[in-house]
């Protein structure tokens, strides 16, 4: 449904399963219509974004994020 609405769905998985997810997407004729991200990249990108790409603030932001769970 999201694909038909023009959205680009994202699958977030562990590094060892990225290739599997991409292959399954290709088998389902979804190549280029979905994104597959490694969870470590996803988390790192989010921590950097929320710390405003300030390396000195990165650890503080990560600690704040973990503390909210």
C-alpha positions in Angstrom: 0.0 0.0 0.0 2.8 2.5 0.9 4.6 1.7 -2.4 1.4 2.5 -4.4 1.1 5.8 -2.5 4.6 6.8 -3.7 6.3 6.1 -0.3 9.7 4.4 -0.1 9.4 1.7 2.6 12.5 0.9 4.6 13.5 -2.5 6.0 15.9 -2.2 9.0 17.7 -5.4 9.8 21.0 -6.7 11.1 24.1 -6.4 8.9 24.2 -10.2 8.1 20.6 -10.0 6.7 20.9 -7.0 4.4 21.8 -9.1 1.4 19.0 -11.5 2.1 16.5 -8.7 2.4 17.7 -7.2 -0.9 17.5 -10.6 -2.6 14.0 -11.2 -1.3 13.0 -7.8 -2.5 14.4 -8.6 -6.0 12.5 -11.9 -6.0 9.3 -9.9 -5.2 10.0 -7.4 -8.0 10.6 -4.6 -5.5 14.2 -3.7 -6.4 14.6 0.0 -6.3 11.2 0.4 -4.6 12.3 -0.3 -1.1 15.4 0.6 1.0 17.2 -1.9 3.2 19.4 -0.5 6.0 21.7 -2.0 8.5 20.6 -1.3 12.1 24.0 -0.1 13.1 24.1 2.5 10.3 20.5 3.5 11.2 21.3 4.0 14.8 24.6 5.8 14.1 23.0 8.2 11.7 20.2 9.0 14.1 22.6 9.7 17.0 24.6 11.9 14.8 21.6 13.8 13.5 20.2 14.3 17.0 23.5 15.5 18.3 23.5 18.0 15.4 26.6 16.3 13.9 28.7 17.6 16.8 31.2 14.9 17.7 31.5 16.2 21.3 27.8 15.9 21.8 27.4 12.5 20.3 28.1 10.5 23.5 25.9 12.7 25.6 23.0 12.3 23.1 23.5 8.5 23.0 23.5 8.3 26.8 20.3 10.4 26.8 18.6 8.2 24.2 19.5 5.0 26.1 18.3 6.5 29.3 14.9 7.2 27.9 14.1 3.5 27.3 
